[in-house]
Amino acid sequence: MNNHEEALTQGLSFSYQDERFADLQLLRYRVDGFETLSLRQKTLVWHLSEAALWGRDILWDQNGRYNLSIRHLLEHIYKHYQGDRECQSFKQFEIYLKRVWFSNGIHHHYATDKFQPEFSREYLTILINETGASSLCDETLLNVIFDPRLYAKRVNQSQGEDLLLTSACNYYEEGITQAEAEAYYDEQKQKGDRRHPVMFGMNSQLVRNEQGKLEERVWKEDGMYGEAIRHIISHLESAIPYAENEKQKEVIRTLIDFYRTGDLATFDLYTIRWIQETEGIIDFTNGFTEVYGDPLGLKASWEGYVNFTDQEKTQRTERMSAEAQWFEDHSPVDSRFKKAACRGVSAKVIKAAMLGGDLYPSSAIGINLPNSNWVRAEYGSKSVTIGNLTEAYDKAAHGNGFREEFVIDENTLQNINSYGDVCDDLHTDLHECLGHGSGKLLPGVDPDALKAYGSTIEEARADLFALYYLADQKLVDLHLTPNAEAYQSAYYTYLMNGLMTQLVRIEPGNNIEEAHMRNRALIAHWVLDHYPTAATLVKQQTDESSSGSKTESKTFLRIDDYSLLRTAFAELLAEIQRIKSEGDLQAAEHLVETYGVKVDKALHEEVLTRYRALNLAPYKGFINPRYEVERDTEGKITDVIPHYDETFAQQMLRYGEEYRSL
Ligand code: ZN
């Protein structure tokens, strides 16, 4: 069912989609524009990319204490087994290994439940014996793989249970209770600098020493994970001479300093210098970053990525931001709620050149760092959209049957296929660069007046601002939209999503909870309720030739009047801005509860059935490009060339060999 998008690149055929297995789909992303970087910049990217790959084993160990041993065992078998590789059991073994690779461990990367192998313990024992791998395995390891009760969940968040004793992540030595760990870190916080608190515990494992007292094993050059960290440091050092400016050199030096000492104040200093370096085209993060993998939210998983600015797309957001005041002045909201001096936010659009650690293979498409609250408050943050990953998602979505299933007719579908991607990107830009920054509160209004409804109303405000302006001649004049009709594709997909297709992420019987989803439902249902002549849901008979001569009735969105739809968005934007500016909690509650929360059970069931029939993978991840380095006779780098020729398994096996440190 995979419909491959193909293009020619450097003589090799390129496909955005690679393998599909279990609930996963592997995609490739392109680093177009890399060839236009200078040799110096390419060399910098390469050294930083190596540093981003060398931390891989750290994450595997953080995710669970047996992950690396299990990976070494499975890879040995996969490489050396000479028997029947086509039988059902071996196929199941292969899927298990690929799922472990994808998750950087034996637990699902998102749900965090342990994988249950679909092959038997006896079969694995045969594979071990036939490949001479018995030294790589013992009873404990087999129990960890096969006993569903052992290490069942990587991150347990269930209230009322001891979150550490019931979580399999490796941030706390086994047997340390939640109460003990919390007491340990509370005490540290008491002693620390209250105004500029470091992120206590983020770069260490908490263990019990011989006297039974708790202490930290710090992740640093001569500490825990030192073997991996020394490789990272060495590539960071090699990168310094190729840095684009002095500030960038200081950023890398400060990071090395942090890896050497493990000192958390140095880490904060590194992030401050990183925020302040805005001149370079190349940027990167490398280190202990996000805390989602620790049930207590203290310990940071290792991640690394390297990127360069997508100058064309960033110009687009800058062109928009430069006109921020024009957009503010012409918006359909009451002038009392408008900003007199409006500044757009410049969010950079970047291209990922390498993904590593906790950003690989599953990756975020937007990143905002650092995470320290006081650093953000005093120095701000950097926000990026990773354009080439979004592009890969878009390309993979073409022809997967989703639009064909849910879009009402051929004309609408063609419009979406032609302009959908460009308008989606524009919608995101308008939302981020202008929407959130527009408007003002009336004097004396509490910013938290809308309480639990605040974030839904805020997202609705930014979305409506974007929807309203997508149809504006101004965007055509700014050469942001290709023509005056392109916006119709975004209007259709936005409403279709809010009314129907976003429901695929909701379990049957549940309401909508997440703020962005609530906001989309709110806008879509409000518009249908108030402007039925602009848009409506209809039932259509479709031929089900596969199941005989039966016809099936399916629900579709039908848009009859796009310009009236724009009027509807304008009216709702004005009202939502009023609610925000005046802090009208009652009106916010009424709007959200009436239009944004409830799910039509019959429609939900229908959408789920239609989605399931498409057999799409709910989770996606990325294969990295492979960089080939050309050198002259003295060993000096003369060029760096990206290739897209590895399969998922090839890349995993290569990483396992080339970047094995722990
Ligand atoms: Zn937003």
Residues whose N, C-alpha, C, O or C-beta is under 5 A from the ligand:
A	BS01	ZN	E459 A462
